[in-house]
Amino acid sequence: MQRLIVTSALAAVAFAMPTFLTAQAHAGLEACGDIHVEASAKCEAYVGAECTAKCTPVSFQAACAAEGYAQCKGECNLPSVNCDASCEGECKGQCTSNPNFNCTIDCEGRCDADCTGHCSSAADKAECQAQCKANCKGSCEASCNGAPVECEGSCHASCEGTCTANTNFECQAQCQAELSVDCEAELQGGCEAKCSRPEGAIFCDGQFVDDNGNAQECLDSIKAWLAANASFHAGASGSAQCSGGSCTAEGEAEAGCGLGMVSPSAPTGTAYYLAGLAALAGIAVGKIRRRR
C-alpha cells in the first residue's frame, strides 16, 4: 500500500506560539459544524466502502448534538444559577500558574466533567454525553467570548459558562432529542455522498464531522484546537520536541504529533489522520504518551 507520511512540528509550535494558537482556538470549530472535539481526539478521513460502513446513526451523535444545541439555545435560555465561589478560586490558582490559560478550554473541561453525573441514568448514555458536551461547548464559548484576559475576569466567565450549561442541561437534552432522528437521517445521506469523493469524510474518535464542504479548513481548525489544548495543559514549564513523527512534551504531556496521509487510491480507504496533541485533563504531574 502506498503511504506518504508527513511529520509535523505542531506540538513544538503549540508551546512556542501559544498566543497564535489560542487565538485560533477561540475562533472555534465552525468549519467543522461546531462539533465537540476531545483534547485527546484522533481524527481520520475515510473514502470508499470503509467510509460508507462508518456512516451509521451512532456516528452522528456529536454532529447532531452540535446542530441541536444551536437550534435549541433560543428555547433553552434559562438564567444561570450562581456558581460556588470555590470554582473561581480554583480557577484563579490554575490561571496564575499557567501563561497559556484559556477561558473556553478551562470552562469546557469543568463542564464536561459534570456530564457523567447528568447522564448517569440516561437510557442512551453516549447520546446524552454528546448532547451535554455540545451544551457545554456552546455555553462556554458564549460566556468566554470577549471575557477579560486577566485571571479574575477570565475565571468568572469560565465558571459562569459552566453554571449556564448546568442550568440549561435538561432543557437542551429534551430539545435536542426531539431533533436528533431527522438530523441523523440527513447526515447519513451527506456522509455517504462524501465517501465517494476524493477527500472522503472526516471522523473524530468515530464521530462524523460535518465540514459542509470545507474539509481543509476544518482539519486546520482541529489541528489548532488540539495544539491549543496541548499548550494549555502543559503549563508554563512545558517544552516539546518532535522527531520522526513523535512529539515529547516535558512536564505534563507526551504526545504523538504526526499528520499522516495515505494515497486516496489505497484500497483500505483511509485518506489521512491527525493524532491528538493534548495531555489528558486532570493529570498534574508525570508524562502521558500517545503514539500513532
C-alpha positions in Angstrom: 0.0 0.0 0.0 1.4 3.4 -1.0 1.8 5.5 2.1 3.1 9.1 2.5 3.9 10.2 6.0 4.2 13.9 6.6 5.7 14.6 10.1 4.7 17.8 11.8 6.3 20.1 14.4 2.8 21.0 15.5 3.3 20.3 19.2 6.5 22.4 19.3 4.6 25.2 17.7 2.0 24.8 20.3 4.5 25.7 23.0 6.5 28.2 21.1 3.5 30.2 19.8 0.7 29.8 22.4 -0.8 33.2 21.6 -1.3 32.4 17.9 -2.9 29.0 18.6 -5.1 30.3 21.5 -6.5 32.9 19.1 -7.3 30.2 16.6 -8.9 28.1 19.4 -11.2 31.0 20.3 -12.3 31.0 16.7 -13.9 27.6 17.4 -14.7 24.8 15.0 -17.3 26.5 12.9 -15.9 24.9 9.8 -16.5 21.5 11.4 -20.1 22.2 12.3 -19.0 23.3 15.8 -18.6 19.7 16.8 -17.2 19.0 20.3 -13.7 17.6 19.9 -11.9 15.9 22.8 -8.5 17.2 23.8 -7.0 13.7 23.1 -9.0 13.1 19.9 -7.8 11.2 16.9 -9.3 12.5 13.6 -9.3 10.5 10.4 -10.7 10.7 6.9 -12.0 7.7 5.0 -13.1 7.1 1.5 -14.9 4.3 -0.3 -16.6 1.2 1.2 -14.8 1.6 4.6 -16.1 5.1 4.8 -19.7 4.2 3.9 -19.7 1.5 6.6 -19.0 4.2 9.2 -22.0 6.3 8.1 -24.3 4.9 10.8 -26.6 6.8 13.2 -24.3 6.3 16.2 -21.6 8.2 14.3 -23.8 11.3 14.0 -24.5 11.8 17.7 -21.8 14.6 18.2 -22.6 16.4 15.0 -26.4 16.3 15.6 -25.8 17.5 19.2 -23.9 20.5 17.9 -26.7 21.3 15.4 -29.3 20.6 18.1 -27.7 23.0 20.6 -27.7 25.8 18.0 -31.4 25.3 17.3 -32.4 24.8 21.0 -30.4 27.7 22.6 -33.2 30.2 21.9 -35.7 28.0 23.7 -33.2 26.9 26.4 -32.0 30.3 27.7 -32.7 30.0 31.4 -30.8 32.3 33.7 -27.8 30.6 35.3 -27.6 29.9 39.0 -24.8 31.5 41.0 -21.6 29.4 40.9 -20.0 28.1 44.1 -17.2 30.5 45.0 -14.8 27.6 45.1 -15.0 27.4 41.3 -13.4 30.8 40.7 -10.9 30.3 43.5 -9.7 27.0 42.0 -9.7 28.5 38.5 -7.6 31.6 39.6 -5.0 29.3 41.1 -4.7 27.4 37.8 -4.7 30.6 35.7 -1.9 32.4 37.6 0.4 29.4 37.2 -0.3 28.8 33.5 0.5 31.6 31.0 -1.4 29.6 28.3 -4.7 29.7 30.3 -7.7 29.7 28.0 -11.1 30.5 29.4 -13.0 28.3 26.9 -10.8 25.3 27.4 -11.0 25.6 31.2 -14.7 26.0 31.1 -15.3 23.1 28.8 -13.1 20.9 30.9 -15.1 21.7 34.1 -18.4 21.4 32.4 -17.6 18.2 30.6 -16.8 16.6 33.9 -20.3 17.2 35.1 -21.8 15.3 32.1 -21.1 12.0 33.7 -23.4 12.8 36.6 -26.0 14.3 34.3 -26.1 11.2 32.1 -25.8 8.5 34.8 -29.4 7.4 34.4 -29.9 8.1 30.7 -31.1 5.3 28.5 -28.6 6.1 25.8 -25.6 7.4 27.7 -23.5 8.1 24.6 -26.2 10.3 23.1 -26.7 12.0 26.4 -23.0 12.7 26.7 -22.9 14.2 23.2 -25.8 16.5 24.0 -24.3 17.5 27.3 -20.9 18.3 25.8 -22.5 20.3 22.9 -24.3 22.3 25.6 -21.1 22.8 27.5 -19.2 23.9 24.4 -21.9 26.4 23.3 -22.3 27.9 26.8 -18.6 28.1 27.4 -17.8 29.8 24.1 -20.6 32.3 24.6 -19.5 33.1 28.1 -15.8 33.3 27.3 -16.2 35.3 24.1 -15.0 38.8 24.9 -14.1 38.0 28.5 -11.3 40.0 30.1 -7.9 38.3 29.7 -6.8 38.8 33.3 -7.4 35.8 35.6 -10.2 37.3 37.6 -12.4 38.2 34.6 -11.4 35.1 32.6 -12.2 32.7 35.5 -15.5 34.5 36.3 -16.5 33.9 32.6 -15.3 30.2 32.7 -17.3 29.4 35.9 -20.4 31.3 34.6 -20.3 29.3 31.4 -20.3 26.1 33.4 -23.2 27.3 35.5 -25.2 28.3 32.5 -24.7 24.9 30.9 -25.7 23.0 34.0 -28.8 25.1 34.4 -29.9 24.5 30.8 -28.9 20.9 30.5 -32.3 19.2 31.0 -34.0 21.6 28.5 -31.2 21.1 26.0 -31.3 17.3 26.3 -35.0 17.2 25.7 -35.0 19.6 22.9 -32.0 18.0 21.1 -33.6 14.5 21.4 -36.6 15.7 19.5 -34.4 16.9 16.6 -31.9 14.0 16.5 -33.8 11.5 14.4 -34.3 13.9 11.4 -30.7 15.1 11.8 -29.2 11.7 11.8 -31.2 10.7 8.6 -30.0 13.9 6.9 -26.4 13.5 7.9 -26.3 9.8 6.8 -27.0 10.9 3.2 -24.4 13.6 3.4 -21.8 11.2 4.9 -22.3 8.6 2.2 -22.0 11.2 -0.5 -18.7 12.4 0.9 -17.4 8.8 0.9 -17.5 8.8 -2.9 -15.3 11.9 -3.2 -11.5 12.0 -3.2 -11.3 13.9 0.1 -13.7 11.5 1.8 -15.5 12.0 5.2 -13.8 13.1 8.4 -14.4 11.3 11.7 -13.1 12.3 15.1 -13.0 9.4 17.6 -15.5 7.7 15.3 -17.9 10.6 15.2 -18.7 12.1 11.8 -17.6 15.7 11.3 -19.9 17.8 9.1 -17.4 20.1 7.3 -20.0 21.4 4.9 -17.6 21.2 2.0 -14.7 22.9 4.0 -12.6 19.8 4.6 -9.2 21.6 4.7 -10.4 24.5 6.8 -12.0 22.0 9.2 -8.8 20.0 9.5 -6.8 23.2 10.1 -9.2 24.2 12.8 -8.9 20.8 14.5 -5.1 21.0 14.4 -5.2 24.4 16.1 -7.7 23.3 18.7 -5.7 20.1 19.6 -2.4 22.2 19.7 -4.0 24.8 22.0 -5.2 22.1 24.4 -1.6 20.7 24.5 -0.2 24.1 25.3 -2.9 24.8 27.9 -2.5 21.6 29.8 1.4 21.6 29.7 1.6 24.9 31.6 4.5 27.3 31.9 7.2 24.7 32.4 6.3 22.6 29.3 8.6 22.1 26.4 8.2 20.0 23.3 10.3 18.3 20.7 9.3 16.4 17.5 11.3 13.7 15.9 10.2 11.1 13.4 6.6 11.9 13.8 6.5 11.5 17.6 6.5 14.5 19.9 7.5 14.6 23.5 6.4 17.4 25.9 8.3 17.6 29.2 6.3 18.5 32.3 2.8 17.2 31.8 2.3 15.8 28.3 4.0 13.5 25.8 2.1 13.2 22.6 2.2 11.9 19.0 2.1 14.7 16.5 2.2 13.1 13.1 -0.1 14.1 10.2 -0.2 11.1 8.0 -1.5 10.6 4.6 -2.4 7.6 2.6 -2.9 7.7 -1.1 -6.6 8.3 -1.9 -6.5 5.3 -4.3 -5.3 3.0 -1.5 -7.7 0.0 -1.1 -8.1 0.5 2.7 -10.0 3.7 2.2 -8.1 5.6 4.9 -7.2 9.0 3.5 -5.3 10.7 6.4 -5.3 11.1 10.1 -4.5 13.6 12.8 -3.0 12.4 16.0 -4.3 14.1 19.1 -1.9 16.6 20.7 -3.2 17.1 24.3 -2.5 15.7 27.7 -5.4 14.0 29.3 -7.3 16.5 31.5 -6.8 16.2 35.3 -3.2 14.9 35.1 -1.0 17.3 37.1 2.4 15.5 37.1 4.3 13.0 35.1 4.1 12.2 31.4 1.5 10.8 29.1 2.4 9.2 25.9 0.2 9.0 22.8 1.6 7.1 19.9 0.1 7.0 16.4 
